[in-house]
Amino acid sequence: MARGKQIQSVKGMHDILPQDWPWRDFVFKKTKTILEDYDFERIETPVLEETELFVRGVGEGTDIVEKEMYSFKTKGGDSVTMRPEGTAPVVRAYLEHGMRSLPQPVKLYYLSPKFRHEQPQAGRLRQYWTIGAELLGEGSFSVDAELIFILWKIFEEMGLKDAITLQINSIGDSNCRPEYKRALKDYYKNKLKKVCAPCRIKYKKNILRMLDCIQQECREVSAKAPQIFDFLDDDCKTHLKNVLEFLEEAKVPYILNPYLVRGLDYYTRTVFEIWPEEGGFALASGGRYDRLVETLGGQKTEAAGWEIGIERIIEFLKNKNVKIPKQKPEPKIFLTQLGDLAKKRSLIMFEQFRKAGIPLKASFTRDSIKSQLRIANKLGVRFTLILGQREALDGNIILRDMESSVQETLPLEGIVETIKKRLKEK
């Protein structure tokens, strides 16, 4: 059979290789530890959800729903979508499993892949991973402040505090936002020829999104647009004021950005993003979503949350030359074997050392003593244990000091305890 074209990963999707995992584990462990210290519990939702969940939850006029979702019909005719974001599925699970009957607020976090059909580029993949935190069942400003404080501490723990900025805004609620939208409509009405084509569509469908367009011509126009602060009612103003005062008390620096709106319809009042100081892509984002639970069929339930982009933050860590700890301890012993009987005995011995907590390495597929010793030298181990056919029959093993090259023959029985003592002596 003729060899066909080599199959590669789907455009915008990527393999997570062994060398990638130490970085991912570093980010996840730092985040997991802090979230669990603050009583968040892990939840994971399915990759596939009913398409209606995102149409209703995220919003029909959003880029996600209109352009970016991977949606298809199942063999049974159901319309399903590969999860493009994490909040709506968590709210669906909150409702489906009766979590409103639990003591409120309910604090949940997740680590999962998301899928969006975007043009792949640096910082934007079609499959990407996020860590998210959601706090449901509490409307106090202190929830917003707690979530932002936790997010800031996560970046601080990763050594990035001095390389990031926190941008924050309020987009009001259903009481005051409509008047602001009308003011934006009036402002942009005679300026549509000066903005990009997508923004002209946003003008009709989702005018707030015009404020976060990155096109230069649109930025120039939006810079003089009305600001939301002039339209917030007293409750929204007080809510924002309290959040900011909390952050100041907690010494979390922030930038008040009146044009930060976020791209999902479910947000109300507080919205925020974490950015690299030098710009680029947001590393994390979130906000309050007090109407989402109700929109998805539940009772009115206040909530807030955020998500961190794993791939983006790993790239940022590497660019900042952040050193991450080694995941495994350096091996102290290398186990060398020659012959079938020695290999069988060595596998059992390897397990004994592993259970005793002594880090070691071995190469069970190599037959040459010389090649195995070369590996031991590269690893920089303190001792090499050599088990040949004769030693296996006699119940002995050779211990080689890799610094002095001195060798001695020792009883195989009790070798684990013997090595423990030798390592303590060095």
C-alpha positions as CSV (number, residue, x, y, z in Angstrom):
1,M,0.0,0.0,0.0
2,A,1.4,3.4,-0.9
3,R,2.2,5.7,1.9
4,G,-0.3,8.5,2.2
5,K,0.2,12.1,3.4
6,Q,1.3,12.3,7.0
7,I,-1.6,13.1,9.3
8,Q,-1.1,16.1,11.5
9,S,-3.0,17.7,14.4
10,V,-6.1,19.7,13.4
11,K,-5.4,23.4,12.7
12,G,-5.5,25.4,15.9
13,M,-5.3,22.3,18.1
14,H,-2.1,21.2,19.7
15,D,-0.4,18.3,21.5
16,I,0.6,18.7,25.1
17,L,4.1,17.1,25.1
18,P,6.0,15.7,28.1
19,Q,8.2,18.8,28.4
20,D,5.0,21.0,28.6
21,W,3.6,19.3,31.7
22,P,5.9,20.8,34.3
23,W,4.7,24.3,33.3
24,R,1.1,23.3,33.3
25,D,1.4,21.5,36.6
26,F,3.2,24.6,38.1
27,V,0.3,26.9,37.1
28,F,-2.3,24.4,38.2
29,K,-0.7,23.6,41.6
30,K,-0.3,27.2,42.5
31,T,-3.9,28.0,41.5
32,K,-5.4,24.9,43.1
33,T,-3.6,25.5,46.4
34,I,-4.8,29.0,46.8
35,L,-8.4,28.3,45.6
36,E,-8.8,25.4,48.0
37,D,-7.4,27.5,50.8
38,Y,-10.3,29.8,50.1
39,D,-12.8,26.9,50.2
40,F,-13.3,26.5,46.5
41,E,-14.1,22.9,45.4
42,R,-13.4,21.3,42.0
43,I,-16.1,20.7,39.4
44,E,-15.7,19.5,35.8
45,T,-18.5,19.7,33.3
46,P,-18.8,17.8,30.0
47,V,-17.1,18.9,26.8
48,L,-20.4,18.8,25.0
49,E,-23.4,20.9,26.0
50,E,-26.7,21.7,24.4
51,T,-26.2,24.6,22.0
52,E,-29.0,26.5,23.6
53,L,-27.0,26.8,26.8
54,F,-24.5,29.1,25.1
55,V,-27.1,30.9,22.9
56,R,-29.2,31.8,26.0
57,G,-26.3,32.2,28.4
58,V,-23.5,33.9,26.5
59,G,-25.8,35.8,24.1
60,E,-26.9,35.6,20.5
61,G,-25.1,38.8,19.5
62,T,-21.7,37.8,20.8
63,D,-18.8,36.8,18.6
64,I,-18.6,33.4,20.5
65,V,-22.2,32.4,19.5
66,E,-22.2,34.0,16.0
67,K,-18.8,33.0,14.8
68,E,-16.7,30.8,17.1
69,M,-18.7,27.8,18.4
70,Y,-18.1,24.2,17.2
71,S,-21.7,23.1,17.0
72,F,-23.2,20.1,15.2
73,K,-26.1,17.7,15.2
74,T,-25.8,14.3,16.9
75,K,-27.1,11.2,15.2
76,G,-30.2,11.6,17.3
77,G,-30.8,15.1,16.0
78,D,-29.7,17.1,19.1
79,S,-27.8,20.3,18.6
80,V,-24.7,20.3,20.7
81,T,-21.7,22.5,21.1
82,M,-18.1,21.9,22.3
83,R,-17.7,24.1,25.4
84,P,-16.4,27.6,24.3
85,E,-16.3,29.0,27.9
86,G,-16.7,27.7,31.4
87,T,-19.2,29.8,33.3
88,A,-22.5,28.8,31.6
89,P,-21.8,25.0,32.0
90,V,-21.1,25.5,35.7
91,V,-24.3,27.5,36.2
92,R,-26.2,24.7,34.3
93,A,-24.6,22.2,36.8
94,Y,-25.5,24.4,39.7
95,L,-29.1,24.3,38.7
96,E,-29.3,20.7,37.5
97,H,-27.9,19.3,40.8
98,G,-29.9,21.5,43.1
99,M,-26.9,23.4,44.5
100,R,-29.1,26.3,45.5
101,S,-30.2,24.1,48.5
102,L,-26.6,24.0,49.7
103,P,-25.2,26.7,52.1
104,Q,-24.6,29.8,49.9
105,P,-22.4,30.9,48.4
106,V,-21.2,27.8,46.5
107,K,-17.5,28.2,45.5
108,L,-16.4,26.1,42.5
109,Y,-13.3,25.9,40.3
110,Y,-12.3,23.9,37.2
111,L,-9.5,23.1,34.9
112,S,-10.7,22.1,31.4
113,P,-10.2,22.6,27.6
114,K,-12.3,25.1,25.7
115,F,-13.0,25.3,22.0
116,R,-13.4,28.3,19.7
117,H,-13.2,28.6,16.0
118,E,-10.9,31.6,15.7
119,Q,-8.0,32.3,13.4
120,P,-5.0,30.6,15.1
121,Q,-2.2,33.0,16.1
122,A,0.0,33.6,19.1
123,G,-2.2,33.7,22.2
124,R,-5.2,32.3,20.3
125,L,-5.8,28.6,19.8
126,R,-8.9,26.7,18.8
127,Q,-8.4,24.3,21.7
128,Y,-7.1,26.0,24.8
129,W,-7.2,25.3,28.5
130,T,-8.4,27.5,31.3
131,I,-8.6,27.5,35.1
132,G,-11.8,29.1,36.3
133,A,-13.4,30.0,39.6
134,E,-17.1,30.7,40.1
135,L,-18.8,31.9,43.3
136,L,-22.6,31.6,43.2
137,G,-25.3,32.7,45.6
138,E,-24.0,36.1,46.9
139,G,-24.3,39.6,45.6
140,S,-22.1,41.5,47.9
141,F,-19.2,43.7,46.6
142,S,-17.0,41.6,48.9
143,V,-17.4,38.6,46.5
144,D,-16.0,40.6,43.6
145,A,-13.2,41.9,45.7
146,E,-12.4,38.4,47.1
147,L,-12.2,36.9,43.6
148,I,-10.0,39.7,42.3
149,F,-7.8,39.4,45.4
150,I,-7.4,35.6,45.0
151,L,-6.6,36.1,41.3
152,W,-3.9,38.7,42.1
153,K,-2.4,36.4,44.8
154,I,-2.2,33.6,42.2
155,F,-0.2,35.8,39.9
156,E,1.9,36.9,42.8
157,E,2.7,33.3,43.8
158,M,3.8,32.6,40.3
159,G,6.3,35.5,40.5
160,L,4.4,37.8,38.1
161,K,3.0,40.5,40.4
162,D,5.4,43.2,39.0
163,A,4.8,42.3,35.3
164,I,1.0,42.6,35.2
165,T,-1.8,45.2,35.5
166,L,-5.3,44.8,36.7
167,Q,-7.9,46.7,34.7
168,I,-11.4,47.1,36.3
169,N,-14.7,48.7,35.4
170,S,-18.4,48.6,36.0
171,I,-20.9,48.1,33.2
172,G,-23.9,48.8,35.4
173,D,-27.0,46.6,35.4
174,S,-30.4,46.5,33.8
175,N,-31.5,49.7,35.6
176,C,-28.8,52.0,34.3
177,R,-27.1,50.3,31.3
178,P,-30.0,50.9,28.8
179,E,-29.5,54.7,29.2
180,Y,-25.8,54.3,28.5
181,K,-26.4,52.2,25.4
182,R,-28.7,54.9,24.1
183,A,-26.0,57.5,24.7
184,L,-23.5,55.3,22.8
185,K,-26.0,54.9,19.9
186,D,-26.3,58.6,19.7
187,Y,-22.5,59.1,19.8
188,Y,-21.7,56.5,17.2
189,K,-24.6,57.3,14.9
190,N,-22.8,59.8,12.7
191,K,-19.4,58.1,13.1
192,L,-20.1,54.7,11.5
193,K,-18.1,55.5,8.4
194,K,-15.0,55.9,10.6
195,V,-15.2,52.4,12.3
196,C,-14.4,49.0,10.9
197,A,-17.1,46.8,9.3
198,P,-17.5,44.4,12.2
199,C,-18.1,47.4,14.5
200,R,-20.9,48.6,12.2
201,I,-22.5,45.2,12.8
202,K,-21.9,45.5,16.6
203,Y,-23.6,48.9,16.5
204,K,-26.9,47.1,15.6
205,K,-26.4,44.0,17.7
206,N,-24.1,44.6,20.7
207,I,-23.0,48.2,20.9
208,L,-20.9,47.8,24.1
209,R,-18.5,45.6,22.1
210,M,-17.6,48.6,19.9
211,L,-15.6,49.9,22.9
212,D,-13.2,47.0,23.0
213,C,-12.3,46.8,19.3
214,I,-8.6,46.8,18.8
215,Q,-8.6,48.4,15.3
216,Q,-6.8,51.7,15.4
217,E,-9.5,53.7,13.7
218,C,-12.1,52.3,16.2
219,R,-9.9,53.1,19.2
220,E,-9.6,56.7,18.0
221,V,-13.4,57.0,17.8
222,S,-14.1,55.2,21.1
223,A,-11.6,57.3,23.0
224,K,-14.1,60.2,23.0
225,A,-17.2,58.0,23.6
226,P,-19.4,58.6,26.7
227,Q,-18.1,56.9,29.8
228,I,-20.3,54.4,31.8
229,F,-19.4,56.2,35.1
230,D,-21.7,59.1,34.1
231,F,-24.7,56.7,33.8
232,L,-24.3,54.3,36.8
233,D,-27.1,54.5,39.3
234,D,-26.4,54.9,43.0
235,D,-26.4,51.2,43.7
236,C,-23.9,50.4,41.0
237,K,-21.7,53.4,41.9
238,T,-21.7,52.2,45.6
239,H,-20.9,48.7,44.6
240,L,-17.9,49.7,42.4
241,K,-16.7,52.2,45.1
242,N,-16.7,49.4,47.7
243,V,-14.8,47.0,45.5
244,L,-12.1,49.6,44.8
245,E,-11.8,50.5,48.5
246,F,-11.4,46.8,49.3
247,L,-8.6,46.4,46.7
248,E,-6.9,49.5,48.0
249,E,-7.0,48.2,51.5
250,A,-5.6,44.9,50.3
251,K,-2.9,46.7,48.4
252,V,-4.0,45.3,45.0
253,P,-3.1,48.0,42.4
254,Y,-5.6,48.6,39.7
255,I,-6.3,50.7,36.6
256,L,-9.9,52.0,36.2
257,N,-10.7,51.5,32.5
258,P,-14.1,53.0,31.6
259,Y,-14.1,51.2,28.2
260,L,-13.6,47.7,29.5
261,V,-16.8,45.8,28.8
262,R,-15.9,42.1,28.2
263,G,-17.4,40.2,25.3
264,L,-20.2,38.1,26.9
265,D,-23.8,39.3,27.5
266,Y,-24.2,37.8,31.0
267,Y,-21.9,40.3,32.8
268,T,-23.3,42.9,35.2
269,R,-21.6,45.6,37.3
270,T,-17.9,44.6,38.0
271,V,-15.8,43.4,35.1
272,F,-12.0,43.0,35.2
273,E,-9.0,41.7,33.3
274,I,-5.3,40.9,34.0
275,W,-2.9,42.1,31.3
276,P,0.9,42.0,30.8
277,E,2.3,45.4,31.4
278,E,3.6,45.5,27.8
279,G,0.2,44.6,26.3
280,G,-0.7,41.7,24.1
281,F,-3.5,39.4,25.3
282,A,-5.4,39.4,28.5
283,L,-4.1,36.6,30.8
284,A,-7.2,36.4,32.9
285,S,-10.7,37.9,32.9
286,G,-13.9,37.8,34.8
287,G,-16.7,39.7,36.4
288,R,-20.2,39.6,38.0
289,Y,-23.1,37.9,36.3
290,D,-26.2,38.4,38.5
291,R,-28.8,37.4,35.8
292,L,-27.2,34.3,34.3
293,V,-28.8,31.8,36.7
294,E,-32.2,33.3,36.1
295,T,-31.6,33.4,32.3
296,L,-30.9,29.6,32.4
297,G,-34.1,28.8,34.2
298,G,-33.3,29.3,37.9
299,Q,-34.3,31.7,40.5
300,K,-32.5,35.1,40.7
301,T,-29.1,34.2,42.0
302,E,-26.1,36.6,42.2
303,A,-22.8,35.3,41.1
304,A,-19.3,36.2,39.9
305,G,-16.2,34.4,38.6
306,W,-13.0,34.5,36.4
307,E,-10.9,32.4,34.1
308,I,-7.1,32.2,33.5
309,G,-5.8,31.2,30.1
310,I,-3.3,28.4,30.7
311,E,-1.4,28.6,27.4
312,R,-1.1,32.4,27.5
313,I,0.2,32.4,31.1
314,I,2.8,29.7,30.4
315,E,4.1,31.7,27.4
316,F,4.2,34.8,29.7
317,L,6.1,32.9,32.4
318,K,8.7,31.7,29.8
319,N,9.1,35.2,28.4
320,K,9.7,36.5,31.9
321,N,12.3,33.8,32.6
322,V,10.4,32.5,35.6
323,K,12.1,29.5,37.0
324,I,9.8,26.6,38.0
325,P,10.8,23.9,40.4
326,K,11.7,20.4,39.2
327,Q,8.8,18.0,39.5
328,K,10.9,15.0,40.5
329,P,13.8,14.7,42.9
330,E,17.2,14.0,41.3
331,P,18.0,10.3,41.1
332,K,20.6,9.1,43.7
333,I,21.0,5.6,42.3
334,F,21.3,4.1,38.8
335,L,20.5,0.4,38.6
336,T,22.5,-1.5,36.0
337,Q,21.8,-5.1,35.0
338,L,23.3,-7.6,32.6
339,G,21.5,-10.8,31.6
340,D,17.9,-12.1,31.8
341,L,18.0,-13.2,35.4
342,A,19.5,-9.9,36.5
343,K,16.9,-7.9,34.6
344,K,14.1,-9.9,36.3
345,R,15.7,-9.4,39.8
346,S,16.4,-5.7,39.0
347,L,12.8,-4.9,38.3
348,I,11.8,-6.2,41.7
349,M,14.6,-4.3,43.3
350,F,13.6,-1.1,41.5
351,E,10.2,-1.3,43.1
352,Q,11.7,-1.8,46.5
353,F,13.8,1.3,46.2
354,R,10.8,3.2,44.9
355,K,8.7,2.2,47.8
356,A,11.5,3.2,50.2
357,G,11.4,6.7,48.7
358,I,14.9,6.6,47.2
359,P,14.9,8.2,43.7
360,L,16.6,6.0,41.1
361,K,16.8,5.4,37.4
362,A,17.4,2.3,35.3
363,S,17.5,1.3,31.6
364,F,16.0,-2.2,31.4
365,T,16.3,-2.3,27.6
366,R,20.1,-1.8,27.4
367,D,22.3,-4.9,27.4
368,S,25.7,-3.1,27.5
369,I,27.2,-2.2,30.9
370,K,29.2,0.5,29.2
371,S,26.1,2.2,27.7
372,Q,24.3,2.0,31.0
373,L,27.2,3.6,32.9
374,R,27.3,6.4,30.4
375,I,23.6,7.1,31.2
376,A,24.5,7.0,34.9
377,N,27.3,9.5,34.4
378,K,24.9,11.9,32.5
379,L,22.4,11.7,35.3
380,G,25.0,12.6,37.8
381,V,24.0,9.9,40.3
382,R,26.0,9.2,43.4
383,F,26.0,5.4,43.2
384,T,25.5,2.8,40.5
385,L,24.3,-0.7,41.4
386,I,25.5,-3.4,39.0
387,L,23.8,-6.7,38.9
388,G,25.2,-9.3,36.5
389,Q,24.3,-12.9,35.9
390,R,26.9,-14.2,38.4
391,E,25.9,-11.7,41.1
392,A,22.2,-12.6,40.6
393,L,23.1,-16.3,41.2
394,D,25.4,-15.6,44.1
395,G,22.9,-13.2,45.8
396,N,25.3,-10.3,45.6
397,I,25.4,-6.9,43.9
398,I,28.3,-4.5,42.9
399,L,28.2,-0.9,44.3
400,R,30.1,1.6,42.2
401,D,30.9,5.0,43.6
402,M,30.6,7.3,40.6
403,E,32.9,10.0,42.0
404,S,35.9,7.7,42.9
405,S,35.0,4.8,40.5
406,V,35.7,2.4,43.5
407,Q,33.6,-0.7,43.4
408,E,32.7,-3.2,46.1
409,T,30.6,-6.3,46.3
410,L,27.7,-6.3,48.8
411,P,25.0,-8.8,49.8
412,L,21.8,-8.4,47.7
413,E,19.7,-9.0,50.8
414,G,19.2,-5.7,52.7
415,I,20.6,-3.6,49.9
416,V,17.9,-0.9,50.2
417,E,18.8,-0.3,53.9
418,T,22.5,-0.4,53.0
419,I,22.1,2.3,50.4
420,K,20.0,4.4,52.7
421,K,22.9,4.5,55.2
422,R,25.5,5.2,52.5
423,L,23.4,8.2,51.2
424,K,23.2,9.6,54.7
425,E,27.0,9.4,55.1
426,K,27.7,11.4,51.9
